[in-house]
């Protein structure tokens, strides 16, 4: 089973405190803010791969885990244990 962490602040915290748990970061291509730049820099520093997809792709990934995903276009995929 795949586990996700989503939203700007939870993902920043995860990348800062436990980057080894992150398999990859998925960002919505529609994000054009400084948040995107901050995430890209942090992911690069922590050697976390980044994929960029349309926001609808992130919605589809989360639709089975929550009724109304509020991911802000930011999704971390955790490594399986």
C-alpha positions in Angstrom: 0.0 0.0 0.0 1.3 3.4 -0.9 1.4 6.2 1.7 1.2 9.9 0.9 1.9 13.1 2.8 0.4 16.1 1.1 0.2 19.9 1.5 3.0 22.4 1.6 3.8 22.5 5.4 3.6 18.7 6.0 5.8 18.0 3.0 8.4 20.7 4.0 8.5 19.2 7.5 9.0 15.7 6.2 11.7 16.7 3.7 13.5 18.6 6.5 13.3 16.1 9.3 13.0 12.7 7.6 14.0 12.9 4.0 15.1 9.2 3.9 11.4 8.3 4.2 10.5 10.0 0.9 10.5 8.0 -2.2 9.6 10.9 -4.5 7.9 14.2 -4.6 5.0 14.9 -7.0 4.2 18.5 -7.8 1.3 19.9 -9.9 2.6 21.7 -13.0 0.2 24.5 -12.2 2.1 25.6 -9.2 4.1 28.7 -10.1 4.8 30.2 -6.7 7.9 30.5 -4.5 6.6 27.4 -2.7 7.4 25.3 -5.8 11.0 26.8 -5.9 11.5 26.1 -2.2 10.3 22.5 -2.6 12.5 21.9 -5.7 15.6 23.2 -3.9 15.0 21.2 -0.7 14.3 18.0 -2.7 17.5 18.5 -4.7 19.5 19.0 -1.4 18.0 15.9 0.0 18.4 13.8 -3.2 14.6 13.2 -3.5 13.4 12.8 -7.1 10.7 15.2 -8.3 8.0 14.5 -10.8 5.7 17.1 -12.2 2.2 16.2 -13.4 -1.2 18.0 -14.0 -3.1 18.6 -10.8 -5.8 16.1 -11.9 -3.2 13.3 -11.6 -2.6 14.2 -7.9 -6.4 14.2 -7.4 -6.7 10.7 -8.9 -3.9 9.4 -6.7 -5.6 10.6 -3.5 -9.2 10.0 -4.4 -9.1 6.5 -2.8 -7.6 7.8 0.4 -9.8 10.8 1.2 -13.1 12.1 -0.1 -11.9 15.6 -1.0 -8.1 15.8 -1.3 -6.6 19.2 -0.3 -3.1 18.7 -1.5 -2.2 22.2 -2.7 -0.5 20.5 -5.7 2.1 19.0 -3.5 2.4 15.3 -2.7 5.2 13.2 -1.1 5.2 9.4 -1.8 6.7 7.6 1.2 8.9 4.5 0.9 7.4 1.2 1.8 8.7 -0.4 5.0 
